[in-house]
Amino acid sequence: MYEIKLVYPRLRNYKPSITYTETLTYAATIDLFLRGIYTVQTSATRIGFESERDRTLGLLLLSDRTEYTPVVVEKDSSFT
C-alpha cells in the first residue's frame, strides 16, 4: 500500500482535534474518489492508495489545500 499523511498545522498552542483531522481526511478521500482515485483512510491523518501513480496524483490534487500539507509516507524497507 502507498500512503500519504496530511500534516495539520498547529495554531499557536492549539493542536487540531482528532474529530477535525478525521473529518478533513475523510473529505479528502471523497474528493479523490470523485476524481477517480480509489483510496482507504488508514488513520485520522493517513490515506492509502492502490498504486504509486494514484498516490502521486492524490498528492498533487491535495497539495493546493490550506488546511493541511500532504506528504509522502515512505515504506520502511527493513520490514520487507
Buried (B, 14 or more C-beta within 10 A) or exposed (E): EBBBBBEBEEEEEEEBEEEEBBEBBEEBBEBBEEEEBEBEBBBBBBBBBEEEEBBBBBBEBBEEBEBBEBEEBEEEEEEE
